[in-house]
Amino acid sequence: MNTKEYISSGIIESYILGFASPEEAGILECVMKNNAEVKAAFEEAQKTLEDLATAQAVTPPNDLKSKIWSKIQQEEIVEEVKPVVSTDIPAAKPQEEIRIQGNSNWKVYAMAASVLFLVSVAGNLFWMNKQSETKQEIAKMQTEKKSQDLAMQKMNQKMNMVSNPDMKMVMLKGVEKHTDSKAMVFWDKNTKEVYLNAESLPKAPEGMQYQLWAIADGKPVSAGMYTEDKDSKVALSNIPNAQAFAITLEKQGGSPVPTMENMYVMGTT
Protein backbone atom coordinates (compact mmCIF):
# COMPACT_ATOMS: atom_id res chain seq x y z
CA MET A 1 0.00 0.00 0.00
CA ASN A 2 1.46 3.36 -1.00
CA THR A 3 1.03 6.69 0.83
CA LYS A 4 -2.02 7.87 -1.12
CA GLU A 5 -3.80 4.54 -0.66
CA TYR A 6 -3.03 4.62 3.06
CA ILE A 7 -4.42 8.15 3.43
CA SER A 8 -7.61 7.28 1.52
CA SER A 9 -8.17 4.06 3.52
CA GLY A 10 -10.08 5.95 6.26
CA ILE A 11 -7.65 5.11 9.04
CA ILE A 12 -6.97 8.79 9.74
CA GLU A 13 -10.67 9.59 10.28
CA SER A 14 -11.11 6.46 12.44
CA TYR A 15 -8.16 7.55 14.58
CA ILE A 16 -9.55 11.07 15.10
CA LEU A 17 -13.00 9.74 16.02
CA GLY A 18 -11.49 7.17 18.39
CA PHE A 19 -12.58 4.12 16.41
CA ALA A 20 -9.10 2.88 15.41
CA SER A 21 -7.72 -0.21 17.13
CA PRO A 22 -4.55 0.15 19.26
CA GLU A 23 -2.51 -1.52 16.52
CA GLU A 24 -3.91 0.80 13.83
CA ALA A 25 -3.39 3.83 16.05
CA GLY A 26 0.20 2.85 16.82
CA ILE A 27 1.00 2.31 13.17
CA LEU A 28 -0.53 5.67 12.19
CA GLU A 29 1.41 7.51 14.90
CA CYS A 30 4.62 5.90 13.71
CA VAL A 31 3.87 6.70 10.08
CA MET A 32 3.09 10.34 10.89
CA LYS A 33 6.49 10.74 12.52
CA ASN A 34 8.26 9.59 9.37
CA ASN A 35 5.93 10.73 6.58
CA ALA A 36 5.17 14.44 6.17
CA GLU A 37 2.40 13.76 3.64
CA VAL A 38 0.47 11.52 6.05
CA LYS A 39 0.93 14.00 8.89
CA ALA A 40 -0.38 16.83 6.72
CA ALA A 41 -3.38 14.72 5.75
CA PHE A 42 -4.05 14.00 9.45
CA GLU A 43 -3.96 17.70 10.35
CA GLU A 44 -6.25 18.55 7.45
CA ALA A 45 -8.72 15.82 8.38
CA GLN A 46 -8.67 16.89 12.02
CA LYS A 47 -9.42 20.49 11.09
CA THR A 48 -12.16 19.42 8.68
CA LEU A 49 -13.92 17.32 11.31
CA GLU A 50 -13.63 20.11 13.88
CA ASP A 51 -15.11 22.62 11.44
CA LEU A 52 -17.89 20.16 10.60
CA ALA A 53 -18.70 19.64 14.27
CA THR A 54 -18.80 23.39 14.84
CA ALA A 55 -21.01 23.98 11.81
CA GLN A 56 -23.51 21.32 12.90
CA ALA A 57 -23.63 22.39 16.54
CA VAL A 58 -27.19 23.14 17.88
CA THR A 59 -27.73 26.08 20.24
CA PRO A 60 -29.59 24.84 23.36
CA PRO A 61 -32.99 26.44 24.25
CA ASN A 62 -32.92 29.40 26.62
CA ASP A 63 -34.90 27.58 29.36
CA LEU A 64 -32.70 24.42 29.23
CA LYS A 65 -30.53 25.61 32.11
CA SER A 66 -33.50 26.20 34.47
CA LYS A 67 -35.03 22.82 33.58
CA ILE A 68 -31.76 21.01 34.37
CA TRP A 69 -31.43 22.82 37.72
CA SER A 70 -35.03 21.98 38.66
CA LYS A 71 -34.45 18.31 37.83
CA ILE A 72 -31.37 18.20 40.04
CA GLN A 73 -33.32 19.66 43.01
CA GLN A 74 -36.09 17.10 42.63
CA GLU A 75 -33.59 14.21 42.61
CA GLU A 76 -32.02 15.48 45.82
CA ILE A 77 -35.32 14.93 47.60
CA VAL A 78 -35.46 11.29 46.58
CA GLU A 79 -33.68 9.03 49.06
CA GLU A 80 -30.33 8.07 47.73
CA VAL A 81 -29.87 4.34 47.39
CA LYS A 82 -26.27 3.19 47.03
CA PRO A 83 -25.73 -0.05 45.15
CA VAL A 84 -23.67 -2.74 46.84
CA VAL A 85 -20.41 -3.12 44.95
CA SER A 86 -18.06 -5.98 45.71
CA THR A 87 -14.58 -4.79 46.57
CA ASP A 88 -13.22 -7.91 44.94
CA ILE A 89 -14.23 -6.81 41.47
CA PRO A 90 -11.73 -4.39 40.00
CA ALA A 91 -13.11 -1.17 38.66
CA ALA A 92 -13.35 -0.98 34.93
CA LYS A 93 -10.57 0.93 33.31
CA PRO A 94 -11.56 4.09 31.43
CA GLN A 95 -11.60 3.68 27.66
CA GLU A 96 -8.74 6.13 27.27
CA GLU A 97 -6.57 4.16 29.72
CA ILE A 98 -7.30 0.95 27.82
CA ARG A 99 -6.41 2.64 24.59
CA ILE A 100 -3.17 4.02 26.01
CA GLN A 101 -2.28 0.63 27.42
CA GLY A 102 -3.06 -0.99 24.07
CA ASN A 103 -0.89 1.53 22.30
CA SER A 104 1.87 0.95 24.83
CA ASN A 105 1.67 -2.82 24.37
CA TRP A 106 1.77 -2.40 20.61
CA LYS A 107 4.85 -0.24 20.85
CA VAL A 108 6.56 -2.82 23.08
CA TYR A 109 5.73 -5.57 20.61
CA ALA A 110 6.87 -3.42 17.72
CA MET A 111 10.15 -2.60 19.46
CA ALA A 112 10.74 -6.27 20.28
CA ALA A 113 9.98 -7.25 16.69
CA SER A 114 12.33 -4.54 15.43
CA VAL A 115 15.12 -5.75 17.71
CA LEU A 116 14.60 -9.35 16.60
CA PHE A 117 14.56 -8.23 12.98
CA LEU A 118 17.81 -6.28 13.39
CA VAL A 119 19.43 -9.23 15.16
CA SER A 120 18.28 -11.52 12.36
CA VAL A 121 19.62 -9.15 9.69
CA ALA A 122 22.94 -8.78 11.50
CA GLY A 123 23.20 -12.55 11.87
CA ASN A 124 22.43 -13.08 8.19
CA LEU A 125 24.97 -10.45 7.15
CA PHE A 126 27.60 -12.01 9.40
CA TRP A 127 26.84 -15.47 7.98
CA MET A 128 26.88 -14.16 4.39
CA ASN A 129 30.22 -12.41 4.98
CA LYS A 130 31.68 -15.59 6.45
CA GLN A 131 30.33 -17.58 3.52
CA SER A 132 31.81 -15.08 1.08
CA GLU A 133 35.18 -15.16 2.83
CA THR A 134 35.14 -18.96 2.83
CA LYS A 135 34.30 -19.07 -0.88
CA GLN A 136 37.09 -16.59 -1.62
CA GLU A 137 39.56 -18.67 0.37
CA ILE A 138 38.46 -21.84 -1.43
CA ALA A 139 38.72 -20.12 -4.81
CA LYS A 140 42.19 -18.84 -3.89
CA MET A 141 43.31 -22.30 -2.80
CA GLN A 142 41.89 -23.84 -5.98
CA THR A 143 43.74 -21.26 -8.10
CA GLU A 144 46.98 -21.88 -6.22
CA LYS A 145 46.55 -25.65 -6.57
CA LYS A 146 45.87 -25.29 -10.29
CA SER A 147 49.02 -23.19 -10.70
CA GLN A 148 51.02 -25.73 -8.72
CA ASP A 149 49.62 -28.59 -10.83
CA LEU A 150 50.57 -26.78 -14.05
CA ALA A 151 54.04 -26.05 -12.73
CA MET A 152 54.43 -29.69 -11.75
CA GLN A 153 53.28 -30.83 -15.20
CA LYS A 154 55.84 -28.57 -16.84
CA MET A 155 58.54 -29.80 -14.53
CA ASN A 156 57.67 -33.44 -15.27
CA GLN A 157 57.64 -32.69 -18.99
CA LYS A 158 61.08 -31.13 -18.82
CA MET A 159 62.42 -33.99 -16.71
CA ASN A 160 61.14 -36.47 -19.28
CA MET A 161 62.86 -34.55 -22.07
CA VAL A 162 66.10 -34.18 -20.15
CA SER A 163 66.16 -37.87 -19.27
CA ASN A 164 65.34 -38.95 -22.84
CA PRO A 165 68.61 -40.07 -24.51
CA ASP A 166 67.19 -39.28 -27.97
CA MET A 167 66.54 -35.65 -27.03
CA LYS A 168 69.29 -33.15 -27.82
CA MET A 169 69.35 -30.00 -25.69
CA VAL A 170 70.57 -26.72 -27.16
CA MET A 171 71.14 -23.85 -24.72
CA LEU A 172 70.25 -20.41 -26.14
CA LYS A 173 72.01 -17.47 -24.45
CA GLY A 174 71.16 -13.79 -24.53
CA VAL A 175 72.73 -11.55 -27.16
CA GLU A 176 74.12 -8.03 -26.64
CA LYS A 177 70.89 -6.16 -25.83
CA HIS A 178 69.39 -9.04 -23.83
CA THR A 179 72.30 -10.60 -21.97
CA ASP A 180 70.04 -11.83 -19.13
CA SER A 181 67.70 -13.74 -21.48
CA LYS A 182 67.94 -17.48 -21.99
CA ALA A 183 65.97 -20.40 -23.47
CA MET A 184 66.33 -24.11 -24.19
CA VAL A 185 65.62 -26.03 -27.41
CA PHE A 186 64.83 -29.75 -27.19
CA TRP A 187 65.53 -31.42 -30.56
CA ASP A 188 64.42 -35.00 -31.00
CA LYS A 189 67.18 -36.78 -32.94
CA ASN A 190 64.78 -39.45 -34.22
CA THR A 191 61.64 -37.50 -35.14
CA LYS A 192 63.48 -34.21 -35.74
CA GLU A 193 60.69 -32.41 -33.82
CA VAL A 194 61.68 -29.22 -32.03
CA TYR A 195 60.35 -28.19 -28.61
CA LEU A 196 61.08 -24.87 -26.94
CA ASN A 197 61.32 -23.86 -23.31
CA ALA A 198 61.26 -20.05 -23.31
CA GLU A 199 59.36 -19.18 -20.14
CA SER A 200 62.40 -17.23 -18.91
CA LEU A 201 62.04 -14.70 -21.72
CA PRO A 202 60.22 -11.41 -20.99
CA LYS A 203 56.49 -11.50 -21.69
CA ALA A 204 55.87 -10.53 -25.30
CA PRO A 205 54.20 -7.12 -25.72
CA GLU A 206 50.68 -6.84 -27.10
CA GLY A 207 50.60 -7.69 -30.80
CA MET A 208 54.07 -9.29 -30.72
CA GLN A 209 55.20 -12.93 -30.57
CA TYR A 210 58.46 -14.85 -30.22
CA GLN A 211 59.59 -16.80 -33.29
CA LEU A 212 62.12 -19.67 -33.26
CA TRP A 213 64.65 -19.89 -36.09
CA ALA A 214 66.87 -22.77 -37.17
CA ILE A 215 70.13 -21.80 -38.89
CA ALA A 216 70.78 -24.42 -41.58
CA ASP A 217 73.66 -23.99 -44.06
CA GLY A 218 73.96 -20.36 -43.02
CA LYS A 219 70.29 -19.55 -43.75
CA PRO A 220 67.57 -18.86 -41.16
CA VAL A 221 64.52 -21.11 -41.41
CA SER A 222 61.38 -20.51 -39.35
CA ALA A 223 61.06 -23.22 -36.70
CA GLY A 224 57.62 -22.08 -35.47
CA MET A 225 55.83 -19.50 -33.36
CA TYR A 226 56.11 -19.76 -29.59
CA THR A 227 53.19 -19.44 -27.16
CA GLU A 228 53.16 -20.13 -23.42
CA ASP A 229 50.71 -23.02 -23.77
CA LYS A 230 53.15 -24.79 -26.13
CA ASP A 231 56.13 -24.40 -23.80
CA SER A 232 58.01 -27.73 -23.63
CA LYS A 233 54.81 -29.65 -24.52
CA VAL A 234 54.00 -29.09 -28.18
CA ALA A 235 56.46 -29.43 -31.04
CA LEU A 236 56.83 -26.13 -32.88
CA SER A 237 58.10 -27.66 -36.10
CA ASN A 238 60.16 -30.42 -37.70
CA ILE A 239 63.77 -29.44 -38.41
CA PRO A 240 65.90 -32.12 -40.13
CA ASN A 241 69.14 -30.15 -40.01
CA ALA A 242 70.44 -27.12 -38.07
CA GLN A 243 73.78 -25.73 -36.93
CA ALA A 244 72.18 -23.20 -34.55
CA PHE A 245 68.90 -21.87 -33.17
CA ALA A 246 67.82 -18.30 -32.40
CA ILE A 247 64.71 -16.45 -31.16
CA THR A 248 63.48 -13.06 -32.35
CA LEU A 249 60.49 -10.93 -31.35
CA GLU A 250 58.20 -10.44 -34.33
CA LYS A 251 54.71 -9.16 -35.07
CA GLN A 252 51.86 -11.50 -34.18
CA GLY A 253 51.82 -14.42 -36.61
CA GLY A 254 55.52 -14.29 -37.46
CA SER A 255 57.79 -13.00 -40.19
CA PRO A 256 59.33 -14.68 -43.31
CA VAL A 257 62.75 -13.37 -42.29
CA PRO A 258 64.14 -12.66 -38.79
CA THR A 259 64.31 -9.09 -37.50
CA MET A 260 67.94 -9.07 -36.42
CA GLU A 261 67.67 -6.05 -34.13
CA ASN A 262 64.92 -7.92 -32.21
CA MET A 263 67.00 -11.05 -31.60
CA TYR A 264 66.96 -12.12 -27.96
CA VAL A 265 68.89 -15.41 -27.72
CA MET A 266 71.03 -17.70 -29.84
CA GLY A 267 72.88 -21.05 -29.43
CA THR A 268 74.79 -23.53 -31.54
CA THR A 269 74.10 -27.24 -31.77
N, C-alpha and C positions, 0 to 999 in steps of 0.2 A: 504494500500500500504506500503510495507516494504522499507528499505533504498535502496536496489539494484534496485527494481522496479522504485523508484523515480528517481534515477540517470539515468537509461536507458530510462526514459520517454521523454527525449529531452528538458526538461525545462532549464537545465543548458546552453545548446547551444543557445536556444532562448534568454535567459537572456543576454549572452555575445554579441549576434548580435543585441540586442535591440528590439527583437520582442515580448518579454514577456509582458503580461498585468501588470498593477500596482499591482493587487492582487497577481499574480504569482510571481512577483519580490519580493514583501514584504514577501511572505511565504518562498521563497528560501533564502532570507537574514536572516530570523529568524532561518531557519533550519541550515544554515551554522554556525551560532553562537553556536549552541547546538549539532551539529553532525560533528565530525572530519572527518568522512568518506565522507560525502557530500562536505565538504570544500575542501578536498584533490582532489576529483573528479572535482570540479569547477576549481581549480588551474591547474590541468592537462589539462582540456579541453581548458582553456584560453591559455595556452602555446602552445597546439597543433594547435589551430586556428591562433595564431600569427605566428608560424613557417610556417603554410600553406600559409598564406598571404605573407610572405616574400619570400617563394619559388616560388610563382606564380607571383611575381611582374615583370613588364615589364619595361625595361630601355628605357626612352624616346629618340627619335632621336636627333642627335647633333644639327640640325637646328631648333628644336622646340622652343627654347628660342627666337631666332631672329624673327620667324614667329609671336609669341605671342606679342612681342614688336611692330612689324609693325602694327598688327591689332589694338592695343591700340591707336597708333598715328592716324590711319585713323578714328577711332571713335571719336576722339577729335575734328576733323574738322567738323563732322556732328553736326548741331545745336541740342543742348540738349533740349528735350521736357519733362517737368515735368508733370506727371499725377496729376489730381486734386484728392486729397484724403480728404474725409470728416473727420473733427476732431471729429465727433460724434461717429464714428465707432472705437471701441478699437482695438489697434494693436493686431495681433495674437500672442499668447504666443509661444515662442520657444518650440520645442518638448521636450527638456530636462526639461524645467520648468514644462510642463504639466506632464511629467513622475514623477518628484520630488513631485509635488503637489498630484498626484495620490497615490504615495507611502506614502506621509504624511497622506492623508485621510485614507488610508487603515490601517496605524498604529494607528490612532485615533480610528477607528472603532474596530480594534482588541483589543486595550486597554480597550475600553468601554465594549466590549463583555467579556473580561477577568474579569473586575471588577464585572459585572453582574453575571458572572458564579461563582466567589468566594463568592459573597453575597448570591447567591442561595444555594451554598454548605454549607456555614456557617449557613444559616437559616434552611436547612434540618437537619444538624447535631444537631443544638439547639433543633429543634422539636423532632428529634429521641431520644435525651437524655432525654427530658422532658417526652416523651412517655414511655421510659424505666423506668424512675424514678417513673412515675405514676403506671405502671404495677407492679413494685417491691413493691410499697406501698400497692397496692390492694392485691397482693399475701400475703404480710405480715399480712394485716388486716384479710384476709380470713383464714390464718393459726391460727392467734390468736383467731378468732371467733370459729374455729373448736375445738381448745384446750379448750376454755371456754365452748362450748357445751358438749364436752366429760366430762369435770369436773362436769358440772351441772347434766348430766345424772348419773354419779357415785354418786353424792350427793343425788339425788332423789332416786336412788336405795337403798342406805344405809338408808335413812330416812324411806322408805317403810319397810325395814327389821326391823329397830329399833321399828317402830310403830306397827309392826305385833305381836299380843299377842301370836301367835303360834311359834314365832321364839325365840329360846334360844341363848343368846349371851355368848360366852366364851372368856374372855380376856387372851391372851397369852403374857407373860412377858419374857424379855431377861434373859438368863442364864449367868453363870459366865463370859464367854469370850465376851458376846454380851449384856451387861447390858442395853444398850440404845435401843435395838431392841424391837419391839412390833408388835402384829398382833391381829386380831379379827376373831373368828369362829362364823358363824351364822348356827345354827342347828335347822332345822324345826322339831318340835316335832311330827307333823302328818305324813309327808312324809319321815322323817328321812334323808332328803337330807342335805348335808353339803356345805356351801359356805364359802369362805375365803377372807378376806380383809387383804392383806399383802403388800400394796404399800409403807408402811413405812420401810420395810426391805431394806437393801442395794441391789443394782442391782446385779443379779447373774452373775458371771464371764462367759466368753465364754466357752461353753461346759458343763456348770453346770446348775442345775435347783433345785428349792425348792420343797420339797416333804412333804405333810401333813400326819401326823400319828395320828391314834386314839388308845388310850391305853384302851383295853377292857380285864378285868380279868387279869390284869398284863402283857398282851402281846401286842406288837405294831402291828397294822394292817394298811396297806397303805390306806390312805383316798384320794389319788389322787395327780396328779402333778399340780403345780401352774404355771400359765402364766399370764402376765399382762392383756391380753384381757379377761381372765376369772374372774378377780377380782370383787367380790361381785355380779357378774351377772350370772355366770354359775356354776351349782352344780358340785363339784369335784367328789363326790361319794355318796353312800347311806350307812350310818352307823346306824345300829339299836341300838347299845349299846356302851357307852364309858364313862370311868371315868375321862379321860383327853385327851388333844390334844397337839401335839408338831410338830415343823417344823425343818427339817434338810436340809442341802445343799448336794445334790447328783449329780452324773454324769447325763448328759442329758438322759432322759427316765426313770430315777428312779432306785431304788435299792429294793431287796426283804426284806432287813433288814436295819434299820436306822444306819447311821454312827454317833455314839454317840459324837465323838469329833467335829462333824460338826453341832451339834444342836444349834439352834439360840434362839428359844422361846418355852415356855411350859406353859400350864394352865389347871387347873382342872375344871370339870363341877359342 
